């Protein structure tokens, strides 16, 4: 799966791409809980489930 990041924040994963002009951002959950820090600060442990999704703010 292809991913792009900007300053530690993931901006696209696969077909999901954020659109800041429309206030749509790429978010992610780890084991069903929303991450409160950017992807650059998260350490993933083997077996954890990551879900990426778009959300409008």
C-alpha positions in Angstrom: 0.0 0.0 0.0 1.4 3.4 -1.0 1.4 6.2 1.6 2.5 9.8 1.5 3.3 12.0 4.5 4.0 15.6 5.2 5.9 16.6 8.4 4.8 13.3 10.2 1.2 13.5 9.2 -0.1 10.9 6.6 -1.8 12.7 3.7 -2.7 9.7 1.6 -2.9 5.9 1.9 -3.8 3.9 -1.2 -6.9 5.5 -2.7 -7.6 7.7 0.4 -6.4 11.3 -0.1 -7.1 14.2 2.1 -8.4 17.5 0.7 -7.5 20.4 2.9 -9.5 22.9 0.6 -12.7 20.9 1.5 -11.6 20.3 5.1 -11.4 16.5 4.6 -8.5 14.9 6.4 -7.0 11.4 6.6 -7.4 10.0 10.1 -6.5 6.6 11.6 -7.5 4.3 14.4 -5.3 1.9 16.2 -7.2 -1.1 17.6 -10.4 0.9 17.3 -9.2 4.1 19.1 -8.5 7.3 17.3 -4.8 8.3 17.4 -4.3 11.7 19.1 -0.8 12.2 17.6 0.5 12.2 14.1 1.7 9.0 12.5 5.3 10.1 12.9 5.0 9.8 16.6 3.2 6.4 16.7 5.0 3.2 17.3 3.0 0.2 16.0 3.3 -3.1 17.7 3.0 -6.4 15.7 -0.6 -7.5 15.6 -2.2 -4.1 16.1 -5.0 -3.2 13.7 -4.8 0.1 11.8 -7.8 1.6 10.0 -7.4 4.7 7.8 -10.4 6.8 6.9 -11.4 10.3 5.7 -13.2 12.8 8.0 -14.6 16.3 7.4 -13.8 19.0 9.9 
